[in-house]
Amino acid sequence: MKYSNLEECVNDLEKHGHLVRIREEVDPYLEMAAIHLKVYEAGGPALLFENVKGSKFRAVSNLFGTLERSKFIFRRTWNSTHNVIALRNDPMKALKNPFKYVGTGLSARKALPIKKPGGLPSGFQEISISDLPLITHWPEDGGAFVTLPQVYSEDPDKPGIMNSNLGMYRVQLNGNDYELNKEVGIHYQIHRGIGVHQERANRKGEPLKVSCFIGGPPAHTLSAVMPLPEGMSEMIVAGLLSGRHFSYSYVDGYCISNDADFVITGEIHPGETKPEGPFGDHLGYYSLVHPFPVMKVHKVYAKKNAIFPFTVVGRPPQEDTAFGELIHELTGGAIRQEIPGVKEVHAVDAAGVHPLLFAIGSERYTPYQQVKQPAEILTIANRILGTGQLSLAKFLFITAEEKQPISTHDVEDFLTYILERINLRRDIHFYTNTTIDTLDYSGTGLNSGSKVIFAAVGEKKRELCTEVPDILEELQGFGHAKMVMPGLVALQGSKFTTYAEAAQEMNKLSEAIQEQGALPSCPMIIVCDDSEFLSDRIENFLWATFTRSNPSHDIYGVNSSTEYKHWSCDNVIIDARVKPHQAPPLIPDPVVQKHIERLFAPGGSLNGKI
C-alpha cells in the first residue's frame, strides 16, 4: 500500500488489525497521553481518537509503536528506499551488483518533489490554532505541543525546495506568553538545519518563513527525523518512502504540503524569542523553560476530515524508540561511509539516546605491536563526537573487534568487554566546557557540559567481580552495595547538596577504598540515591547513571592523579545522584491514570485490546 494521505494509512492499519478506534470522548489534557502510554507499554495497537474534547478533528497515536507495524506501513517502498540511500552512501555498489540496483535510479526520479500550480489545493480550509486538538502530555507541561511536526524552512541564500530543511522540532501551541492563534513556539536543538536558515535570515535582517506540516503520509513524518547523507534532501526521502512525489504549492510565499492534514505558516523574526516549556521529554525528565524562537502565525489550514497525529515522549522506551530502530535499519550503513574504520555506533535508547554512545571501530595503525593500546579508535572517537547529533553525546565507550564477535546492542556483554580490557591509567579521555544535548540538564548550563571517552582494546586485563567485594560492604556514609553487572557496583550515598561537598565525599570514599587495598576486579562504581532501583534492571542503571552525571564534574577515581593534563585512576567512581539543578522526572497524574480505566473496562473501546 502506498498512502497518499494519513486516512488511507489509518484504514489500512485497521483492516489488518493494527489499529483500534476509541469512540468515547477523551480529554486532550493528560488523558489522551495517558491512554497512549498505557497502550504503548503493553505493545498494543495504533489508536484513533474519534471524539477529542474541544476539537472537531480526530487524532491518531502509536502509529510507529512497534518496529513490526512501522515496517508494515512501509512494506511497499522499504527496499527501494533502502537501496537509494545505500547507493548514495556507496555509489560503487551499483557497479558491484548492477542488477540489484537497476531500478534505483527510476525510484529516485519518481521521488523528486513536484510543484502544483494554483495556490492552496482544494479541500483545505482556513482554521485557527484553537481548533486543533490541544494535547497536553504531562502534568507540568507548559501547554499543548505538536509532537510529530514536519517543520519546513528554506535557505534564504538559495531558496527552493531542494535547498530546504524538514525537521521535527516540537511546536508549543499555547500557554506561557504566547498569544493564542497568533504565536507558537519553535524549539530546536543545536546542530539543526533550521538554525542555519534562521542565522542566514538574521544576517539579512529578514524574517524566516516557516511552514509546519502535520500529518500526511507517514513517510513525511519519518523523513523529518532521518539522519541523511550530505546532499540528500528530506523531500526526496519523503517521496521514496511514500512511493510518490512530494506534492507542494506556494501560498503567500509559504510552502504548503498538499498531502498534509494541517499546515501552520508563519515567520520567525530576528532576535525575537519567548519562554518555551516545560515539556516532558525523551530523557525521562522535563525540559525546563528557556527562550526559543517565537513564530508569528500567518495562517493555519486543515483538510476536510483531517487527522492530527501525535506521540508521547518520556523515559525510554517510547514510540520514538521504534522510530530509532526503523531509522537505523534504513541508514545504518551511512555512519560507516562517513567515518572510515567505524563498524557500529549505537546511541543507547535506555540512557535517553544522546547521553550515551557505544561504538566499535578498527585498530589497524600498529599491527606490528605485540601489546595493543587504543590508537585508531581514538581517531574514530573524535570523528564520532564531531558528527551531527552524535556530537551531543556525553559518554562514549569504544573498542575494536578482534578475536571474538561483539555487538554494541548487547549492552551488558559490550560493557563487560570494555571493563575487562580498559587501562584506567591511560584510556580515559575528557572534553570539558563543550556542547551537550539541549534537553540534558546534567551539565553546567543549556547545551553546556562535558564528554568522556572510555577506550579499550587488546587482551583481557582483569577478571571482573560477580559479587560485591567485601571492601565495598561497610563504607562510612555509603551503604546498600549492589551488583549491577560484572565489575560494576552501585553504592547508595546521602542526598547531593553541592559540588564542593560532593568532592569531599568522593575523596573520602576513594581514600577509604584505597586504604583497604587494591580492587582491580571492580573497575567502576556508581554512587546513587537508590542502589536497589539502579541495580534492579540494566535499563535503570543506564538511565539513572548517564542522564544524571556530567563527566567533568561527576567522575572521580580511587588513587586518581593527573600527569601532563591526563587524568587517571585505579577505579572509576561516577556520582549519579540527582543534582539540585537537574530537571524533575516525569510522574503521571494518578487521578488521570484512574480515570482512563473506563476505556479498558468491559464495554470500553480498549477492553481486551492489550
Summary of the structure (lengths in Angstrom):
residues: 610
radius of gyration: 25.3
end to end distance: 26.2
largest distance: 80.4
contacts: 2111
relative contact order: 0.11
helix: 30%
strand: 27%
